[in-house]
Amino acid sequence: MPPAALFCAITLAPVALLAAGGTLGGAWLIAAALYLTLFSALLDQILRRAGARPTATAAPGSWADALCAALALAHFALLALAVAAVSGATGLAPWERAIAFLAFGLFFGQVSNSNAHELIHRAARPLRALGRWVYISLLFGHHASAHPKVHHRFVATPEDPNSARLNESYYRFAARAWLGSFRAGLTAEREMMARGTKPRWQNPYLEYTAGAAALLALSTLAFGAAGLAAHVGLAAYATAQLLMSDYVQHYGLTRSRLANGRYEPVSDAHSWNAPHVFSSLMMLHAPRHSDHHAHPATPYPSLILPSGAPLLPAPLPAMATLALLPRSWRRVMNPRVARLHAGAPKDQASPAPGPGKIARA
């Protein structure tokens, strides 16, 4: 199947299920929740055992940006529907509202966040604006500044609030990363404005905070206090998953400081990756994190798994679940971090396809 069809089918299927579930409830909501959890995990394992290789597309074409734009626009419609459904405005039963919170929150955390991440790295202003407003709608607008201007610069160093330290639990990391990234992004924006000619009122943090407040006000006006609570809860759930992704993909990895005081260049060794096909397609190749850090402007279909890059022992969503249990997480990941630091042979990723060669599932 062509890459365009794969990405579209896998990422848009939950959109349809959630649209039906938010209005009809019942089996549609259950199907959406299962698609984003058990079905994804099962397909990852089946495809891997069948020998499916990660996909890469040398020249993705305009369809890649079109899919991102479609997913972003769908996000706003689904967010409004989610707030209505979870608040009770669509008439769902209490158990259906609980499943709606789970299913919509998983989509926002895994697909919307991955898509917004892709969009804020695009060169076209309209696409970057779409990604920025997806984050704003999830009350995490400052990520549009902190991620490209702080995380990509200082990843795997103590100066990056979104790089998890060895033995640091997810819970401690999440609190530190949220506040730390807000402050670091604001500092980066102020430094850029001090070097330029833009007035202070053009600081994007004004857009982030005012936009979030306006959207919360809309949810409150439309669905009352229950709508406000639903919006805040869904945003918190989605943001927790974004922070979890950062936690898993950089846990314990560090860059050495050189004799000149600078850090060594970012390399494939400074991100954890996952070679599992289905979840990678669903998350727009977000698990191919090493190549993204090496080439931030590369469109998601063209990202590869570099040979020798650190590999997670399970798909990214499964490792995120494991990270909720700090002792189990350390038992699985600390030996792997130690082997990397000791220079022992790493788990090997699938070889990157050569120029013009595409590895297909």
N, C-alpha and C positions, 0 to 999 in steps of 0.2 A: 504493500500500500504506500502511495506517495507520502512524504513527510507532512505536507500540508494537510492531507486528509487525516493522518494520524493525530496531529496536534488538535485540529478542529473537532474531531469526533470525541477525543478523550477529555478535552477541556470544556466543551459545550454541553456534553451529556448531563453533568450535574446542574447546569443552568436550567435545562428543561425540567429535570426532576424537581428542583427547588421551586420553580415557578408553579408547577402543578401542586406541589406539596403545601406551599404557602396559602393556597386558596382552597384546595380540596382536602388537605390533611391526609390522615390515615396511611395507607400503603405507600403513597407517593413520598411522604416524608421519611418513612422507614427505608425506602429504596434509595433515597438521596444519602441518608446517613450511612447505609451499608456500602454504597458506591465509593464514598470517600474514606472508608475504613477497611472493612474486611475484604471487599471485592478488589480494591487496589492492592492490598497486601497479598492476596491470593494470586492475582495476575502476575505480580512481581516474581513470586516464587516459581510459578508455572513457566513463565517465559525464561527465567534464568536456568531452570533445570532442562528446558528444551534447547538451551544453547543460544538463545536470542542475544544478539550483540547490540550495544548501544548505537543509536542512530546519530548521524551528523549530516548536515546539509551545507555544501560548499557555498552555494549562492541561493539563499532562501527566497529572494524576490519580495515583491510588495505584500504578498499574502501574510507574511510574518507580522508586519506592523498592523495590517488590517485586522488580524485576529486579536492582537493586543487592544486595539481601539474598541473592537466589539465586546471583548471581555470587560473592559473598563466601563463602557456604557451599560452593559448588563449588570455590573456590580451595583451601580446607583439604583437601578430598578429593583434589584434583589434586596438591597439594603432597606429601601422603603417598604417592600413587602415583608421582610423579616421583622422589622419594627412593628408593623401592623399585626403580623401573625403572633409574635411572642407576647405582645401587649394584650392580646385577646380580641383585637378589633375585627378579625376575620371570622370569629366564632369558633375557633378551634377548642377542643376539650383540653383540660389541664395537661394530660399526658402528651397530647399532640404539640402543645406549646413547648414542652420540655424537649421533645425530639426536634422541633423546629429550631430551638436555640442551638442544640448540638449540631444539626446539619448545616444550617446557614453559617454558624460560627466556624465550622471546619472549612467551608468553602472560602469564606473571607480570609481565614488564616493561611490556607494552603495555596489557593489559586489566585485570589485577589491580591494578596501580598506579593506573591511571586510575579504577577503581571505588573503591578505598580513598580516593583523593583526594576523590571525590564524597561518600563516606560521612562523612568527618570534618568536612564542612561542613554536614551535616544537623542539624536541631534535635533530633530524637529521640535520646535517649541510647542505646537499643539499636543504632541504626544507626551512631552514632559509635563505639560499642564494637566493632562488627564491622570498621569501617574501621581502627581502631587496631590490632586484632589481626591483620589482614592485614599491616600494616606490621611488627608484632612478629614474625610468622612469617617475614618476609623480613629479619629482623635490622636493621630500620630504623625501629624504633618511635618514636624521637625526632622523626621527621618529623611525627607527629601533633601535636606541640607547636610545632616550629620553623616549619612551613608557615603555620598560621593566625596565629601570634603574632609571627613575625619577618618571614617572606617577604612576607606581605600588607601589612605595615606599612611595610617599608623597601625594597620592590622597586625596582629600577633606581637604587639608591643604593649607595655604598661600604659601608653598614652591613648590607647583605643579603648573606650568604655565598652565596646561591643565584642571584645575578644575575651573569652572565658579563661580564667587561670586554672592551672592544675589544682585539683582537689576542691575547687569552688563549686558549691551546689548551684543548681539552676535557680533556686529561689533567691539566694543571695545575689547571684549574677543579675537576675531580671530587675531587681530594685536598683542595683548600681547602674546597669546599662540604660534603663529608661531615663533616669535623672541625669546620668553622666552624658548621654548622647544629646539630651536637650541643651545642656550647658555648653558642650563642646561645639555643637552645631551653631549655636548662637554666637560663640566667640569667633568661629571661623567666618560667619557672615559679617560680623562687625569689623574684623580685620580686613576683609575684602573691600568693604565699603570705605574704610579709612584710606585704603590705597587708591580708590577710584573717585568718581565724581557724583555718585548717586546720593541723593539726600536720605536722611535716616528713615523717612516715612516709606521708603521703598524696601526696607528690610523685610524679607519674606516671612519672618516670624509673625509679623502683623497679619499676614494672610492666613498663616496656619492657625493662629489663635482666634481671629475674628471669624474665619470660615467654620471652624469647629463649633464656636458658640452659636453661629447662625443656624447650622444644621441641627444642633441640639434643640434650639428654639423651635424649629420646624417640627421636629418629632414631638415636642411637648404640645405645640398648638394642634397638631393633627390627632394625637392619641393620648394626650394628658400625661399625668405623672407616670403611668405605666409605659407610655411610649418613650419617655425620657430614660426610665430605668432600663428598658429593653435596648435602646440605642447604646447607652453606656456599657451595659453588660456584653453586648455583641462586640463592641469595639475593644473592650478589655480582653475578651477571649481571643479575638483575632490578633491583637498585639502580643499577647502572651505566646502565641504560636510563632510570630515573627522573631521575637526574642529567643525562643527556643531554637529556632533555626540557626541563628547566630551562635548560640551556645554550643550546639552540636557540631557545627561546621568549623569551629576554631578552637575547640577545647584543648587546652594544654600545649598548643603549638606556639613557639616563640621565635622571633628573629634576633640574631646575635647583634650586639653593638660592636662596630668596627673601631679600629684605632683612631680614626678621625672623629669619633663621637657620633657618627650616623649609624643607622641600622642597616643591616645587610638588605639587599633588594628583596622584594617579595618574590617567592618562588612557588613552584607546585607543592612544596613540602609544608606550606603554611595554611593549608585548608584541607579539611576532610571531605571526601567525595563519596558518592554512592553510584554504583553501576547499574542499578535496577531500572528496567526499561519503562514500565507502566507509570510508576510514580514520578519518574523524571519527566516523562511527556506531560503528565497532568500538571506538574509544577513548572513547566516551561524550562526544563533543564536546569533548574536552580541547584540540584545536587551536583552539578558539574562545576564546583565552586573554584577549584584551582585555576581553570582556564578563564573563568570570569574575572578573577583578580588579575590575571596576567594580561587580559584583553577586555577591559570593561565595556568597550564600545561594540564588541562582537555581538551580532544578533543571536538570540537564544538557539535557533535551530543549528547554528554553526559551531556551538561549543562542543568541545571534545573532552574525553578523559585522558589526560596525559599519562604516558607510561611511567609507572613508579610513583604516581601521586598517592598519598595516604587514602585508604579506602575504609569506610565504615563497614562493620560486619553485617549490617542489616539495612533495609531501606530507611531513608531519612525520617518518614513518619513513625516507623517502628522505633528508631533510636530516640526520637523525641519523647515517645511514651516511656522508654527506659529511663530517660533522664529525670523523670518525675520521682524516681527511686534512687536517691543519691548513692547509697551503699552499693546497690547493684550496678549503677552506672560506673562508679569508680572501679569496681571489680572487673568490668569488661574493658573499660577504656584506658585505665592507668598503665597496664602492661604494654598496650600498644603505643602509648605516648613514650614510655621508657625505651622501647625498641627503636623508635624513630630518633630520639635524642642520642641514643647510643650508636646510631649509624648502622643498626642491624638491617638486613634485607627487609624491604617493605612488601606488603601485599601488592601485587601487580594489577594495575588497571588494564583494560583491553588496549592494545596498541592503537595509537591515534592513526586514523587513515591518512595516507599520503596525499599530496596535492591532487585534487580532482577525484579521489577515491572516497566513496561513501560506505560506511559500515551500516547495514540496514538490519532492522529486527526481522 
